[in-house]
Amino acid sequence: QRVKELDALIKEAKAYVDQIGSENRRALGQIWRLLAPWYPVLITGTCIKFVGELMGVLWWSELMQLPYIANRPGTTNEVMAYALTRCAASFIWWVFENPCHHVGDLLRDRVSNYFTLSLRNSVMTAILAQDREYFDFHQAGVLQERLNADTGLVSEHLIRQPSEFVIKLFKVGSRLMMMYNLSPRLFFISMSLPVPLSVIMAWIGVDRVRKLDRKISKVSDLAAAGTIDVLKEVTTVRQFAMEAKEQERYAVTNIFRRILEQRLDSVKRITWGTIDVPFVLMHIVVVYFGINECLKNVLTPAAVFNMTVFN
């Protein structure tokens, strides 16, 4: 009999989990439908940002080689005439490249702002449609935090982060291609140590950061809920002379949140500071082997400098 009851409870729990999963998928589908009208603008902004990143890599490579025009053979007038042409071309290139970054960011910000506005309106409509019992189990402060803070996070995760990930991936790919074209040997040397180490350290650090973010979010919900309740019932608080107790409770929550924020900041600094170590080391190693390549007349100093910049 107990086994049968346990099986029935397990089936009921699985059915409940399936129901929650179905509701979550339906809610996610509604969020995607809110974003659907802005797909063309988002894709356009991302593509413009692509063009800006590619042009930026080429422009930076050209800019770093301009001082080496001084080593060009020829008379002073000939070298200066050539330098004027190259410098003017570099500036014109930048004039077309720089606006691409701003236009792409403006279009993506426009999508993010309007999507956040629509999402907040939808969340507020859903909250107002709930039964009275719903508000007995969900505090007003937590709902306000969901309405204001979480909608902004959803917009960040759905719009900014995927777009930035694709753009950065494209930027890294273009730089790797240019590094490989400059010197395959130095390319493999520069990628041998920093890439695997940075991936491992970033994975460990980001996992810790996510855990701290979740803790801070819960503490923020608790603080917001307590603050709203105290402000709503301030008359009752004064009647029972509970001002000191409520202030102490808020102070404890606030101190705990500050401790978590300091810990989060420390983890971020340690993570990214540690990741910088192998890259700085590889800068020195690339310069060392690059000098050897220059002595063999395989590379020029400008090419070695570009390798260190792209690395």
NUFILO-191938 format. One record per residue (C-alpha): residue number from 1; z, y, x. Coordinates in nm, 3 decimals. Example, Ala and Ser with C-alpha at 12.3 -4.5 7.8 and 13.67 -1.06 7.14 Angstrom:
# residues 2
+-----+---------+---------+---------+
: num :       Z :       Y :       X :
+-----+---------+---------+---------+
:   1 :   0.780 :  -0.450 :   1.230 :
:   2 :   0.714 :  -0.106 :   1.367 :
+-----+---------+---------+---------+
***
This chain:
# residues 311
+-----+---------+---------+---------+
: num :       Z :       Y :       X :
+-----+---------+---------+---------+
:   1 :   0.000 :   0.000 :   0.000 :
:   2 :   0.084 :   0.241 :   0.283 :
:   3 :  -0.243 :   0.163 :   0.458 :
:   4 :  -0.432 :   0.239 :   0.136 :
:   5 :  -0.245 :   0.568 :   0.098 :
:   6 :  -0.318 :   0.656 :   0.460 :
:   7 :  -0.688 :   0.578 :   0.415 :
:   8 :  -0.696 :   0.794 :   0.103 :
:   9 :  -0.537 :   1.083 :   0.294 :
:  10 :  -0.787 :   1.043 :   0.578 :
:  11 :  -1.080 :   1.047 :   0.334 :
:  12 :  -0.937 :   1.354 :   0.164 :
:  13 :  -0.893 :   1.528 :   0.497 :
:  14 :  -1.249 :   1.445 :   0.604 :
:  15 :  -1.383 :   1.573 :   0.272 :
:  16 :  -1.185 :   1.894 :   0.320 :
:  17 :  -1.320 :   1.938 :   0.674 :
:  18 :  -1.675 :   1.881 :   0.548 :
:  19 :  -1.620 :   2.138 :   0.276 :
:  20 :  -1.492 :   2.394 :   0.526 :
:  21 :  -1.788 :   2.323 :   0.754 :
:  22 :  -2.028 :   2.371 :   0.464 :
:  23 :  -1.864 :   2.701 :   0.373 :
:  24 :  -1.877 :   2.819 :   0.735 :
:  25 :  -2.247 :   2.734 :   0.760 :
:  26 :  -2.313 :   2.916 :   0.433 :
:  27 :  -2.121 :   3.220 :   0.559 :
:  28 :  -2.313 :   3.211 :   0.889 :
:  29 :  -2.638 :   3.195 :   0.692 :
:  30 :  -2.536 :   3.509 :   0.503 :
:  31 :  -2.466 :   3.687 :   0.831 :
:  32 :  -2.810 :   3.591 :   0.967 :
:  33 :  -2.970 :   3.718 :   0.644 :
:  34 :  -2.804 :   4.055 :   0.700 :
:  35 :  -2.958 :   4.065 :   1.047 :
:  36 :  -3.303 :   3.941 :   0.940 :
:  37 :  -3.449 :   4.285 :   0.844 :
:  38 :  -3.373 :   4.412 :   1.194 :
:  39 :  -3.538 :   4.130 :   1.390 :
:  40 :  -3.857 :   4.331 :   1.467 :
:  41 :  -3.660 :   4.630 :   1.600 :
:  42 :  -3.433 :   4.403 :   1.806 :
:  43 :  -3.725 :   4.211 :   1.957 :
:  44 :  -3.910 :   4.535 :   2.032 :
:  45 :  -3.606 :   4.684 :   2.206 :
:  46 :  -3.553 :   4.368 :   2.410 :
:  47 :  -3.919 :   4.355 :   2.518 :
:  48 :  -3.910 :   4.722 :   2.622 :
:  49 :  -3.596 :   4.647 :   2.821 :
:  50 :  -3.783 :   4.356 :   2.985 :
:  51 :  -4.056 :   4.590 :   3.100 :
:  52 :  -3.802 :   4.838 :   3.230 :
:  53 :  -3.617 :   4.572 :   3.430 :
:  54 :  -3.937 :   4.439 :   3.590 :
:  55 :  -4.060 :   4.787 :   3.675 :
:  56 :  -3.714 :   4.871 :   3.811 :
:  57 :  -3.720 :   4.577 :   4.052 :
:  58 :  -4.065 :   4.675 :   4.180 :
:  59 :  -3.970 :   5.043 :   4.205 :
:  60 :  -3.650 :   4.969 :   4.397 :
:  61 :  -3.839 :   4.746 :   4.640 :
:  62 :  -4.092 :   5.022 :   4.699 :
:  63 :  -3.824 :   5.289 :   4.735 :
:  64 :  -3.633 :   5.095 :   5.002 :
:  65 :  -3.945 :   5.066 :   5.216 :
:  66 :  -4.035 :   5.437 :   5.212 :
:  67 :  -3.825 :   5.533 :   5.519 :
:  68 :  -4.013 :   5.276 :   5.729 :
:  69 :  -4.331 :   5.480 :   5.686 :
:  70 :  -4.206 :   5.672 :   5.990 :
:  71 :  -4.299 :   5.367 :   6.203 :
:  72 :  -4.658 :   5.374 :   6.076 :
:  73 :  -4.916 :   5.428 :   6.353 :
:  74 :  -5.114 :   5.752 :   6.346 :
:  75 :  -5.073 :   6.121 :   6.398 :
:  76 :  -4.793 :   6.318 :   6.235 :
:  77 :  -5.027 :   6.470 :   5.977 :
:  78 :  -5.173 :   6.132 :   5.886 :
:  79 :  -4.831 :   5.970 :   5.847 :
:  80 :  -4.696 :   6.261 :   5.640 :
:  81 :  -5.002 :   6.258 :   5.415 :
:  82 :  -4.955 :   5.887 :   5.355 :
:  83 :  -4.583 :   5.941 :   5.297 :
:  84 :  -4.655 :   6.213 :   5.040 :
:  85 :  -4.886 :   5.981 :   4.850 :
:  86 :  -4.635 :   5.696 :   4.849 :
:  87 :  -4.342 :   5.920 :   4.750 :
:  88 :  -4.538 :   6.080 :   4.466 :
:  89 :  -4.647 :   5.738 :   4.341 :
:  90 :  -4.286 :   5.618 :   4.356 :
:  91 :  -4.166 :   5.912 :   4.147 :
:  92 :  -4.441 :   5.867 :   3.889 :
:  93 :  -4.353 :   5.499 :   3.866 :
:  94 :  -3.987 :   5.591 :   3.803 :
:  95 :  -4.088 :   5.842 :   3.534 :
:  96 :  -4.248 :   5.556 :   3.337 :
:  97 :  -3.980 :   5.299 :   3.426 :
:  98 :  -3.659 :   5.489 :   3.352 :
:  99 :  -3.730 :   5.571 :   2.983 :
: 100 :  -3.788 :   5.202 :   2.911 :
: 101 :  -3.417 :   5.133 :   2.972 :
: 102 :  -3.304 :   5.413 :   2.741 :
: 103 :  -3.553 :   5.336 :   2.463 :
: 104 :  -3.462 :   4.967 :   2.472 :
: 105 :  -3.090 :   5.045 :   2.457 :
: 106 :  -3.139 :   5.295 :   2.175 :
: 107 :  -3.328 :   5.042 :   1.963 :
: 108 :  -3.068 :   4.771 :   2.021 :
: 109 :  -2.783 :   5.014 :   1.949 :
: 110 :  -2.957 :   5.112 :   1.626 :
: 111 :  -2.974 :   4.748 :   1.517 :
: 112 :  -2.610 :   4.693 :   1.614 :
: 113 :  -2.486 :   4.999 :   1.423 :
: 114 :  -2.674 :   4.924 :   1.101 :
: 115 :  -2.587 :   4.555 :   1.114 :
: 116 :  -2.217 :   4.636 :   1.163 :
: 117 :  -2.233 :   4.874 :   0.867 :
: 118 :  -2.393 :   4.610 :   0.643 :
: 119 :  -2.149 :   4.344 :   0.761 :
: 120 :  -1.845 :   4.561 :   0.690 :
: 121 :  -1.974 :   4.641 :   0.342 :
: 122 :  -2.028 :   4.271 :   0.275 :
: 123 :  -1.681 :   4.178 :   0.404 :
: 124 :  -1.519 :   4.449 :   0.193 :
: 125 :  -1.709 :   4.327 :  -0.114 :
: 126 :  -1.594 :   3.970 :  -0.047 :
: 127 :  -1.231 :   4.080 :  -0.003 :
: 128 :  -1.232 :   4.273 :  -0.330 :
: 129 :  -1.376 :   3.970 :  -0.509 :
: 130 :  -1.081 :   3.744 :  -0.416 :
: 131 :  -0.811 :   3.636 :  -0.661 :
: 132 :  -0.470 :   3.800 :  -0.659 :
: 133 :  -0.319 :   3.486 :  -0.504 :
: 134 :  -0.539 :   3.537 :  -0.200 :
: 135 :  -0.347 :   3.853 :  -0.107 :
: 136 :  -0.016 :   3.669 :  -0.130 :
: 137 :  -0.118 :   3.457 :   0.170 :
: 138 :  -0.321 :   3.716 :   0.365 :
: 139 :  -0.152 :   4.033 :   0.481 :
: 140 :  -0.327 :   4.367 :   0.443 :
: 141 :  -0.301 :   4.443 :   0.816 :
: 142 :  -0.476 :   4.121 :   0.913 :
: 143 :  -0.755 :   4.187 :   0.662 :
: 144 :  -0.794 :   4.539 :   0.798 :
: 145 :  -0.817 :   4.400 :   1.152 :
: 146 :  -1.085 :   4.157 :   1.037 :
: 147 :  -1.274 :   4.433 :   0.864 :
: 148 :  -1.270 :   4.680 :   1.152 :
: 149 :  -1.238 :   4.487 :   1.478 :
: 150 :  -1.392 :   4.146 :   1.405 :
: 151 :  -1.707 :   4.286 :   1.249 :
: 152 :  -1.771 :   4.478 :   1.570 :
: 153 :  -1.718 :   4.160 :   1.774 :
: 154 :  -1.962 :   3.968 :   1.553 :
: 155 :  -2.221 :   4.240 :   1.606 :
: 156 :  -2.162 :   4.226 :   1.982 :
: 157 :  -2.195 :   3.847 :   1.995 :
: 158 :  -2.505 :   3.826 :   1.775 :
: 159 :  -2.702 :   4.125 :   1.905 :
: 160 :  -2.591 :   4.258 :   2.240 :
: 161 :  -2.484 :   3.945 :   2.425 :
: 162 :  -2.793 :   3.725 :   2.354 :
: 163 :  -3.024 :   4.013 :   2.434 :
: 164 :  -2.837 :   4.101 :   2.753 :
: 165 :  -2.831 :   3.734 :   2.857 :
: 166 :  -3.209 :   3.700 :   2.824 :
: 167 :  -3.269 :   4.032 :   3.001 :
: 168 :  -3.037 :   3.949 :   3.291 :
: 169 :  -3.192 :   3.604 :   3.321 :
: 170 :  -3.536 :   3.763 :   3.339 :
: 171 :  -3.409 :   4.016 :   3.594 :
: 172 :  -3.259 :   3.745 :   3.814 :
: 173 :  -3.579 :   3.539 :   3.790 :
: 174 :  -3.798 :   3.831 :   3.897 :
: 175 :  -3.571 :   3.907 :   4.193 :
: 176 :  -3.570 :   3.545 :   4.301 :
: 177 :  -3.950 :   3.539 :   4.296 :
: 178 :  -3.968 :   3.850 :   4.513 :
: 179 :  -3.711 :   3.708 :   4.756 :
: 180 :  -3.905 :   3.382 :   4.783 :
: 181 :  -4.230 :   3.571 :   4.846 :
: 182 :  -4.065 :   3.773 :   5.124 :
: 183 :  -3.921 :   3.472 :   5.307 :
: 184 :  -3.873 :   3.118 :   5.169 :
: 185 :  -3.636 :   3.034 :   5.457 :
: 186 :  -3.404 :   3.329 :   5.396 :
: 187 :  -3.429 :   3.266 :   5.022 :
: 188 :  -3.285 :   2.915 :   5.050 :
: 189 :  -3.020 :   3.033 :   5.297 :
: 190 :  -2.905 :   3.312 :   5.068 :
: 191 :  -2.891 :   3.081 :   4.762 :
: 192 :  -2.718 :   2.785 :   4.926 :
: 193 :  -2.357 :   2.908 :   4.909 :
: 194 :  -2.313 :   3.193 :   4.656 :
: 195 :  -2.482 :   3.037 :   4.354 :
: 196 :  -2.281 :   2.711 :   4.322 :
: 197 :  -1.953 :   2.880 :   4.417 :
: 198 :  -2.004 :   3.172 :   4.178 :
: 199 :  -2.092 :   2.936 :   3.891 :
: 200 :  -1.775 :   2.731 :   3.946 :
: 201 :  -1.547 :   3.034 :   3.984 :
: 202 :  -1.704 :   3.214 :   3.690 :
: 203 :  -1.663 :   2.905 :   3.470 :
: 204 :  -1.293 :   2.879 :   3.557 :
: 205 :  -1.230 :   3.253 :   3.522 :
: 206 :  -1.420 :   3.294 :   3.196 :
: 207 :  -1.234 :   3.001 :   3.041 :
: 208 :  -0.904 :   3.169 :   3.127 :
: 209 :  -1.029 :   3.504 :   2.995 :
: 210 :  -1.129 :   3.349 :   2.662 :
: 211 :  -0.784 :   3.195 :   2.617 :
: 212 :  -0.617 :   3.528 :   2.685 :
: 213 :  -0.857 :   3.705 :   2.448 :
: 214 :  -0.760 :   3.466 :   2.168 :
: 215 :  -0.390 :   3.529 :   2.234 :
: 216 :  -0.441 :   3.906 :   2.236 :
: 217 :  -0.635 :   3.883 :   1.909 :
: 218 :  -0.351 :   3.694 :   1.740 :
: 219 :  -0.090 :   3.938 :   1.870 :
: 220 :  -0.304 :   4.231 :   1.749 :
: 221 :  -0.325 :   4.073 :   1.404 :
: 222 :   0.052 :   4.032 :   1.399 :
: 223 :   0.112 :   4.391 :   1.508 :
: 224 :  -0.136 :   4.531 :   1.255 :
: 225 :   0.011 :   4.325 :   0.973 :
: 226 :   0.367 :   4.432 :   1.054 :
: 227 :   0.271 :   4.798 :   1.087 :
: 228 :   0.092 :   4.808 :   0.752 :
: 229 :   0.379 :   4.634 :   0.573 :
: 230 :   0.639 :   4.871 :   0.721 :
: 231 :   0.438 :   5.180 :   0.633 :
: 232 :   0.380 :   5.056 :   0.279 :
: 233 :   0.748 :   4.981 :   0.226 :
: 234 :   0.890 :   5.272 :   0.424 :
: 235 :   1.112 :   5.375 :   0.133 :
: 236 :   1.271 :   5.031 :   0.119 :
: 237 :   1.314 :   5.030 :   0.495 :
: 238 :   1.504 :   5.359 :   0.481 :
: 239 :   1.718 :   5.248 :   0.189 :
: 240 :   1.843 :   4.948 :   0.385 :
: 241 :   1.864 :   5.146 :   0.714 :
: 242 :   1.626 :   4.907 :   0.891 :
: 243 :   1.439 :   5.166 :   1.095 :
: 244 :   1.587 :   5.053 :   1.425 :
: 245 :   1.520 :   4.686 :   1.352 :
: 246 :   1.157 :   4.747 :   1.253 :
: 247 :   1.104 :   4.970 :   1.556 :
: 248 :   1.248 :   4.702 :   1.783 :
: 249 :   1.026 :   4.436 :   1.628 :
: 250 :   0.717 :   4.650 :   1.678 :
: 251 :   0.821 :   4.732 :   2.037 :
: 252 :   0.860 :   4.363 :   2.123 :
: 253 :   0.515 :   4.282 :   1.982 :
: 254 :   0.364 :   4.578 :   2.162 :
: 255 :   0.523 :   4.481 :   2.495 :
: 256 :   0.396 :   4.124 :   2.459 :
: 257 :   0.046 :   4.250 :   2.388 :
: 258 :   0.061 :   4.479 :   2.691 :
: 259 :   0.172 :   4.189 :   2.912 :
: 260 :  -0.125 :   3.984 :   2.792 :
: 261 :  -0.362 :   4.275 :   2.852 :
: 262 :  -0.232 :   4.321 :   3.207 :
: 263 :  -0.269 :   3.949 :   3.269 :
: 264 :  -0.624 :   3.960 :   3.133 :
: 265 :  -0.712 :   4.252 :   3.358 :
: 266 :  -0.568 :   4.071 :   3.660 :
: 267 :  -0.763 :   3.754 :   3.585 :
: 268 :  -1.086 :   3.952 :   3.553 :
: 269 :  -1.030 :   4.136 :   3.879 :
: 270 :  -0.937 :   3.821 :   4.069 :
: 271 :  -1.235 :   3.630 :   3.925 :
: 272 :  -1.501 :   3.889 :   4.003 :
: 273 :  -1.340 :   3.982 :   4.334 :
: 274 :  -1.347 :   3.619 :   4.444 :
: 275 :  -1.710 :   3.583 :   4.334 :
: 276 :  -1.803 :   3.880 :   4.555 :
: 277 :  -1.678 :   3.701 :   4.869 :
: 278 :  -1.965 :   3.448 :   4.910 :
: 279 :  -2.225 :   3.713 :   4.823 :
: 280 :  -2.094 :   3.954 :   5.087 :
: 281 :  -2.085 :   3.667 :   5.337 :
: 282 :  -2.445 :   3.581 :   5.253 :
: 283 :  -2.548 :   3.943 :   5.306 :
: 284 :  -2.421 :   3.917 :   5.664 :
: 285 :  -2.579 :   3.573 :   5.717 :
: 286 :  -2.917 :   3.689 :   5.582 :
: 287 :  -2.910 :   3.991 :   5.814 :
: 288 :  -2.827 :   3.766 :   6.110 :
: 289 :  -3.112 :   3.522 :   6.046 :
: 290 :  -3.337 :   3.811 :   5.945 :
: 291 :  -3.295 :   3.973 :   6.285 :
: 292 :  -3.416 :   3.648 :   6.440 :
: 293 :  -3.720 :   3.651 :   6.208 :
: 294 :  -3.794 :   4.010 :   6.312 :
: 295 :  -3.780 :   3.918 :   6.680 :
: 296 :  -4.036 :   3.645 :   6.610 :
: 297 :  -4.256 :   3.900 :   6.429 :
: 298 :  -4.235 :   3.690 :   6.112 :
: 299 :  -4.064 :   3.963 :   5.905 :
: 300 :  -4.027 :   4.337 :   5.923 :
: 301 :  -3.691 :   4.519 :   5.906 :
: 302 :  -3.793 :   4.650 :   5.562 :
: 303 :  -3.837 :   4.294 :   5.433 :
: 304 :  -3.495 :   4.192 :   5.565 :
: 305 :  -3.339 :   4.496 :   5.403 :
: 306 :  -3.501 :   4.409 :   5.070 :
: 307 :  -3.368 :   4.055 :   5.099 :
: 308 :  -3.014 :   4.187 :   5.130 :
: 309 :  -3.064 :   4.425 :   4.838 :
: 310 :  -3.202 :   4.157 :   4.604 :
: 311 :  -2.933 :   3.914 :   4.712 :
+-----+---------+---------+---------+
***
